[in-house]
Amino acid sequence: MGHVEIMRFLIVIRLFDTITSAEIVRVQQEMGEQLQYMLGTGKVVANGTFVDARGGYFVVDVNEEEDFFDLLGTAILDNFHVETHPVVPFEKVVEMQRKLYRSRL
């Protein structure tokens, strides 16, 4: 069996401006269910909400693109703007830069 590379991503979500106060109870209920599922997968390594905006973030470990759809589900994809950013620890960046520098010598 081959090695599966895990990639870490920052996912930022911001509630659509078009979500009205009449719809917020539905969205909160859907989000509660989705959050339970997400946290139960073991793929979410950090998460939180923004205190200055209607949104939040997740740091997730995934090994294939389909993981995003599974983790976010329709509760997030249908109600939030979603940004994803691959992230790498600074320690690993330094290591990668050293390897790149050595390969150029």
C-alpha positions as a printed Julia matrix, in Angstrom:
105×3 Matrix{Float64}:
   0.0    0.0    0.0
   1.39   3.43  -0.98
   2.05   6.44   1.18
  -0.85   8.89   1.35
   0.22  12.52   1.56
  -1.84  14.59   3.98
  -2.22  18.27   3.16
  -3.25  20.92   5.67
  -5.63  23.72   4.67
  -7.06  26.8    6.27
 -10.74  27.14   5.41
 -12.34  30.52   6.04
 -16.13  30.82   5.89
 -18.2   34.0    5.84
 -22.0   33.97   5.94
 -23.68  35.29   2.8
 -24.95  38.85   3.29
 -28.26  37.7    1.81
 -29.01  35.43   4.79
 -31.76  37.25   6.69
 -32.58  37.12  10.39
 -35.61  34.97   9.47
 -33.26  32.36   7.94
 -30.59  32.38  10.63
 -32.27  29.77  12.86
 -32.3   27.31   9.95
 -28.65  28.03   9.15
 -27.62  27.65  12.79
 -29.37  24.3   13.03
 -27.78  23.03   9.82
 -24.38  24.31  10.96
 -24.69  22.6   14.33
 -25.26  19.26  12.62
 -22.43  19.84  10.14
 -20.01  20.92  12.88
 -20.73  17.76  14.85
 -20.01  15.7   11.75
 -16.84  17.65  10.87
 -15.36  17.4   14.34
 -16.15  13.7   14.46
 -14.07  12.96  11.36
 -10.77  13.67  13.09
  -9.71  15.83  10.14
 -10.32  19.18  11.85
  -7.22  20.18  13.83
  -8.37  23.7   14.8
 -11.51  25.79  14.47
 -13.17  28.92  15.73
 -15.53  31.75  15.06
 -14.75  35.39  14.3
 -15.92  37.84  16.94
 -16.0   40.71  14.44
 -17.82  39.03  11.54
 -20.41  36.36  10.72
 -17.98  33.58   9.95
 -15.21  31.38  11.18
 -12.33  29.12  10.27
 -11.19  25.53  10.23
  -7.73  24.04   9.87
  -8.13  20.62   8.29
  -5.96  17.72   7.19
  -7.12  16.21   3.91
  -5.68  13.75   1.43
  -8.0   14.27  -1.52
 -10.19  16.98  -3.01
 -13.42  15.15  -2.19
 -12.68  15.65   1.51
 -13.6   19.32   1.14
 -17.12  18.57  -0.07
 -17.57  15.94   2.59
 -16.36  18.18   5.42
 -18.19  21.33   4.37
 -21.45  19.78   3.22
 -24.4   21.77   1.95
 -24.81  23.58   5.3
 -21.65  25.55   4.56
 -21.47  25.44   0.77
 -25.05  26.76   0.36
 -24.83  29.51   3.0
 -21.23  30.75   3.2
 -18.47  32.2    1.07
 -15.61  29.7    1.34
 -11.89  30.39   0.97
  -9.27  27.65   1.14
  -5.55  28.14   1.58
  -2.89  25.41   1.8
  -0.73  25.98   4.88
   2.72  24.77   5.84
   4.42  25.19   9.24
   7.3   27.69   9.19
   9.71  24.93  10.24
   8.87  22.97   7.11
   9.28  26.08   4.91
  12.82  26.55   6.24
  13.57  22.89   5.5
  12.15  23.19   1.97
  14.18  26.34   1.32
  17.38  24.59   2.44
  16.69  21.69   0.07
  15.98  24.09  -2.78
  19.17  26.03  -2.08
  21.26  22.83  -1.98
  19.77  21.65  -5.28
  20.9   24.88  -6.96
  24.56  24.45  -5.94
